[in-house]
Each structure stands twice: as structure tokens, then as C-alpha cells.
Amino acid sequence: MSTKIKYTDEPIAAKVIQDFLPPPEELAFREEGVKVTMALSKKSVEFFKAEATKHHTQYQRMIRRLIDSYVDAYDKPPTSRSTRTARKRASG
């Protein structure tokens, strides 16, 4: 079953590629945080604590990422449609 490998002295086609990995200081980047105090429902906190335990992370980090995802999804410039509606209301 085991066949012998036959090696040859053929030239290897190799080329150098430019480094594309970020430097370590970019990998260690942390966004500036702002401390806030807010009251959440007991049900929400219990949910996030349970999920965080399952995924071996911190529940506050999960909540922060959820809020960041929301902001990323909705922090887009208004479309021309929504702008037109705003102008129409302002003039009418």
C-alpha cells in the first residue's frame, strides 16, 4: 500500500508576495470607551449572562457588540428617498 515517493530536482516556481498582515499595534487596538449607567431588564441580563457563560466571554462585551452592530447597520447616510420626504414635510 505504501508507495515510495520519487523526488526530482525540478525548479520550484516561487514568488515573493508583499506582507499583508497588520502590525501588532493595530491588532491590539481598543476603541475608546465611554462609561454609562443604564438599567436593563432582569430578563435581558440573565439571558446575556447565560449566553456569555456558554461562549466563554463576558456578558457586558456581548451587549457592547450588539449595540455596535446595531449602530453599524443603521449609521448610514440617509437615502435620497428619506431626504425628499424630510424636505417635503419642511416645505408643507
VMD Tcl script that draws the C-alpha trace (Angstrom):
set ca {
  {0.00 0.00 0.00}
  {2.76 2.45 0.70}
  {4.39 3.62 -2.48}
  {7.74 5.28 -2.39}
  {7.89 8.95 -3.22}
  {10.24 9.76 -6.05}
  {11.86 13.17 -5.63}
  {13.21 15.13 -8.59}
  {15.39 18.21 -8.88}
  {12.86 20.29 -10.80}
  {12.89 24.07 -10.36}
  {10.32 25.47 -7.96}
  {8.18 28.35 -9.20}
  {8.15 30.63 -6.16}
  {7.39 34.31 -5.94}
  {7.61 36.80 -3.11}
  {4.34 38.37 -2.02}
  {4.04 41.63 -0.18}
  {3.28 41.44 3.54}
  {-0.45 41.95 4.04}
  {-0.77 41.33 7.76}
  {-1.42 44.30 10.04}
  {1.31 45.26 12.51}
  {0.85 44.11 16.12}
  {-0.07 47.59 17.35}
  {-3.11 47.55 15.05}
  {-4.16 44.17 16.38}
  {-4.05 45.47 19.95}
  {-6.22 48.48 19.08}
  {-9.05 49.16 21.50}
  {-11.80 51.62 20.80}
  {-12.22 54.43 23.24}
  {-14.94 53.53 25.69}
  {-17.42 55.71 27.46}
  {-18.81 54.54 30.78}
  {-22.58 54.70 31.02}
  {-25.06 53.64 33.64}
  {-28.28 52.12 32.42}
  {-30.99 49.92 33.86}
  {-31.70 46.75 31.88}
  {-34.47 44.28 32.50}
  {-33.58 41.32 34.68}
  {-34.63 39.00 31.84}
  {-32.14 40.62 29.42}
  {-29.23 40.50 31.84}
  {-29.93 36.86 32.72}
  {-30.06 35.99 29.01}
  {-26.73 37.66 28.25}
  {-25.07 36.16 31.32}
  {-26.20 32.66 30.30}
  {-25.06 33.12 26.69}
  {-21.75 34.59 27.81}
  {-21.13 31.58 30.03}
  {-21.85 29.23 27.12}
  {-19.42 31.08 24.86}
  {-16.76 31.77 27.50}
  {-16.92 35.53 27.23}
  {-18.18 38.50 29.25}
  {-21.85 39.43 29.11}
  {-21.06 43.16 29.03}
  {-18.84 42.60 25.99}
  {-21.72 40.81 24.24}
  {-24.10 43.69 24.96}
  {-21.50 46.21 23.74}
  {-21.01 44.25 20.49}
  {-24.77 44.03 19.99}
  {-25.10 47.79 20.30}
  {-22.09 48.34 17.99}
  {-23.68 46.01 15.40}
  {-26.90 47.99 15.59}
  {-25.02 51.24 15.07}
  {-23.09 49.79 12.11}
  {-26.33 48.66 10.49}
  {-28.19 51.93 10.93}
  {-25.40 54.54 10.83}
  {-25.66 55.13 7.11}
  {-26.22 58.40 5.30}
  {-29.91 58.98 4.57}
  {-31.05 57.85 1.15}
  {-32.42 60.34 -1.34}
  {-35.90 58.96 -0.63}
  {-35.79 59.80 3.07}
  {-34.26 63.22 2.31}
  {-37.07 64.04 -0.12}
  {-39.66 63.16 2.49}
  {-37.96 65.43 5.01}
  {-37.87 68.33 2.53}
  {-41.49 67.80 1.62}
  {-42.51 67.95 5.28}
  {-40.42 71.07 5.86}
  {-41.97 72.94 2.95}
  {-45.54 71.73 3.52}
}
mol new
graphics top color blue
foreach p $ca { graphics top sphere $p radius 0.5 }
foreach p [lrange $ca 0 end-1] q [lrange $ca 1 end] { graphics top cylinder $p $q radius 0.2 }
display resetview
